[in-house]
Amino acid sequence: MMAMALLAVVSYATAIHLLMSLQYRGLTRASDVTVRGWVARPEAAPKRIRELIRYTQDDVHSLRDIEGRFREVEATQVTDADRRVTFLNVLVISAPLFGLLGTVLGMLLTFRAIGVGGSSTSEIIAKGISEALVATQTGMMVAIPGLVMAMIAKRRRHEYVAFLARLEGITLRHFRPQFAGMTRIYRRDEVTPVETKLPVAEPLPA
């Protein structure tokens, strides 16, 4: 039971910290007009987005620099969130397994008590099974809330990734007039039509 209690504390602490770090719900649902205002005037953006916008705009000399800044943000923040979500999933999955382990150990102790004897067999079996099933119940009670929090964390992670993509597009459109060229240049090779001459059949000799 001590191991189960420790697992519950670690799981819930990890989940709460992850949910707090992904608390962008009100910001990620901002309209495009609002986000364009933040890109134009970063000081007017909320504190959690202000530093991100300034990082993607300071000391940039081309649109590719802005794209590189957003790739850096994704590599640090999104990757860190994915790693923590994976760790939370491992903790949540471990809770029922710990409960099952406790149930197996309880059943082994029950059979050992039956072998030793000392009281009625039915009383020993009933007491042992009831104590063994407590571990399984505890594991399920720990896992279900953790699973719910893990699903909420995944949804917030997806919302943040979508917001980053939208913010990148708005930032590129805002800075495009200041830099020459577009983010990616597509060239279509011009195909020059070639005049094809069909062979002329030579006249047969008389």
C-alpha positions in Angstrom: 0.0 0.0 0.0 2.9 2.3 0.6 4.1 1.8 -3.0 0.6 2.5 -4.3 0.4 5.7 -2.2 3.7 6.9 -3.5 2.7 6.1 -7.0 -0.5 8.1 -6.6 1.4 11.1 -5.2 3.9 11.1 -8.1 1.2 10.6 -10.7 -1.0 13.4 -9.5 1.9 15.8 -8.9 3.1 15.1 -12.4 -0.3 15.6 -13.9 -1.1 18.8 -12.1 2.3 20.3 -13.0 1.9 19.3 -16.6 -1.6 20.8 -16.8 -0.4 24.1 -15.2 2.4 24.3 -17.7 0.0 23.8 -20.6 -2.6 26.4 -19.3 -3.0 28.2 -22.6 -6.7 27.6 -23.0 -7.9 31.2 -23.1 -5.0 32.3 -25.2 -5.1 29.5 -27.8 -8.7 30.3 -28.6 -8.0 34.0 -29.4 -9.2 35.2 -32.7 -6.9 36.0 -35.6 -7.5 39.7 -35.2 -6.4 39.5 -31.6 -3.3 37.5 -32.5 -2.4 39.9 -35.3 -2.6 42.7 -32.7 -0.2 40.8 -30.4 2.2 40.2 -33.3 2.2 43.9 -34.2 2.5 45.0 -30.6 4.1 42.3 -28.5 3.9 44.4 -25.3 0.1 44.2 -25.6 0.1 40.4 -25.5 -0.5 38.4 -22.3 2.6 37.6 -20.3 2.7 33.9 -21.3 2.7 34.7 -25.0 4.7 38.0 -24.9 8.1 36.3 -24.4 7.3 33.8 -27.2 6.4 36.5 -29.6 9.4 38.6 -28.8 11.7 35.6 -29.2 10.4 34.9 -32.7 10.8 38.6 -33.7 14.0 39.9 -32.1 17.1 40.0 -34.4 15.5 38.3 -37.3 16.7 39.2 -40.8 14.5 37.0 -43.0 11.4 35.0 -43.0 13.6 31.8 -42.7 14.9 33.2 -39.4 11.4 33.5 -38.1 10.6 29.9 -39.2 13.8 28.8 -37.5 12.7 30.4 -34.2 9.4 28.6 -34.3 11.1 25.3 -35.0 13.3 26.0 -31.9 10.2 26.7 -29.8 8.6 23.4 -31.0 11.8 21.5 -30.3 12.0 22.7 -26.7 8.4 23.2 -25.5 6.5 20.6 -27.5 9.1 17.9 -27.1 9.2 18.5 -23.3 5.4 18.3 -23.1 5.5 15.0 -25.1 8.1 13.6 -22.8 6.1 14.5 -19.7 2.9 13.1 -21.1 4.6 9.9 -21.9 5.9 9.7 -18.3 2.4 10.4 -17.0 1.0 7.6 -19.1 3.6 5.2 -17.7 2.6 6.1 -14.2 -1.1 5.7 -14.9 -0.6 2.3 -16.5 1.5 1.2 -13.6 -1.2 1.8 -11.0 -3.5 -1.2 -12.0 -0.4 -3.4 -12.3 0.6 -2.5 -8.8 -2.9 -3.4 -7.7 -2.8 -6.7 -9.5 0.6 -7.4 -7.9 -0.9 -6.7 -4.5 -3.9 -9.0 -5.3 -1.5 -11.9 -6.3 0.5 -11.4 -3.1 -2.7 -11.4 -1.0 -3.9 -14.6 -2.6 -0.5 -16.3 -1.9 -0.7 -15.3 1.7 -4.2 -16.6 1.8 -3.2 -20.0 0.5 -0.3 -20.1 2.9 -2.6 -19.4 5.8 -4.9 -22.2 4.6 -2.0 -24.6 4.5 -0.9 -23.6 8.1 -4.5 -23.9 9.4 -5.6 -22.6 12.7 -9.2 -21.5 11.9 -12.0 -22.5 9.6 -11.1 -22.6 5.9 -14.0 -20.5 4.8 -13.1 -17.7 7.2 -9.5 -17.7 6.0 -10.5 -17.6 2.3 -13.0 -14.8 2.8 -10.6 -12.6 4.8 -7.7 -13.2 2.4 -9.7 -12.5 -0.7 -11.2 -9.3 0.7 -7.8 -8.0 1.6 -6.4 -9.0 -1.7 -9.1 -7.2 -3.7 -8.4 -4.0 -1.9 -5.2 -3.6 -3.8 -6.9 -4.0 -7.1 -9.6 -1.5 -6.1 -7.0 1.0 -5.0 -5.0 0.6 -8.2 -8.1 1.3 -10.3 -9.0 4.3 -8.2 -5.6 5.8 -8.7 -5.5 5.0 -12.4 -8.9 6.4 -13.5 -8.3 10.0 -12.4 -4.8 9.9 -13.7 -6.1 8.7 -17.1 -8.6 11.6 -17.2 -5.8 14.1 -16.4 -3.6 12.6 -19.1 -6.3 12.9 -21.7 -6.8 16.6 -20.7 -3.0 17.2 -21.0 -2.9 15.6 -24.4 -5.8 17.8 -25.6 -4.1 21.0 -24.3 -0.9 19.9 -26.0 -2.6 19.6 -29.3 -4.3 23.0 -28.8 -0.9 24.6 -28.1 0.7 23.0 -31.2 -2.2 24.3 -33.3 -1.8 27.8 -31.8 1.9 27.8 -32.6 1.2 26.9 -36.2 -1.4 29.7 -36.4 0.9 32.2 -34.7 3.7 31.3 -37.1 1.5 31.9 -40.1 0.3 35.3 -38.8 3.8 36.3 -38.0 5.1 35.4 -41.4 2.3 37.4 -43.1 3.0 40.3 -40.9 6.8 40.5 -41.7 6.5 39.4 -45.4 6.4 43.0 -46.7 9.6 43.9 -44.8 11.7 41.1 -46.3 12.3 40.2 -49.9 10.9 36.9 -51.1 8.5 34.5 -49.6 9.1 31.7 -47.1 9.5 29.1 -49.7 10.1 29.7 -53.4 8.5 27.3 -55.8 9.9 27.3 -59.3 8.1 25.8 -62.2 10.3 24.9 -65.1 9.1 26.3 -68.3 8.6 23.7 -70.9 9.5 24.9 -74.3 7.3 23.2 -76.9 9.5 21.2 -79.3 8.3 21.0 -82.9 8.1 17.4 -83.9 8.7 16.5 -87.5 7.0 13.4 -88.6 9.0 11.2 -91.1 7.9 11.6 -94.7 7.5 8.3 -96.5 9.8 8.1 -99.5 8.2 7.2 -102.8 8.6 3.6 -103.9 10.9 3.0 -106.9 9.1 2.4 -110.2 
